[in-house]
Amino acid sequence: MIAKVRNKVKIFLKETTDASEVRVVRVDKIEGGWIAEAEVAAKNQFLASIKPEYRIFEKEHYVVKVGDDYEVTSYRRVNAYEDVEEILSYGL
């Protein structure tokens, strides 16, 4: 089940963020589904707009909520130092 969640999150973030790489670093079971944390390698669009041959990537962090039916129900880009429990307490 965790492998299915990880795969779903990777596919979703690659399609949604146009990321070149996605690494799922945490998956937790919650009531009604799953919550996953992921690191995404995203091309720096500002530098690419200045010089298209620049291939500078930045690490972005996301929290993704997946339902029991393995459909993504919400996602949010977060600061790398934010605590997932704190994010969940305010809602994703």
Buried (B, 14 or more C-beta within 10 A) or exposed (E): EEEEBBEBBBEBBBEEBEBEEBBBEEBEEEEEBBBBBBBBBBBEEEEEEEEEEEEEEEEBBBBBBBEEEBEBBEBEEBEEEEEBEEBBEEEB
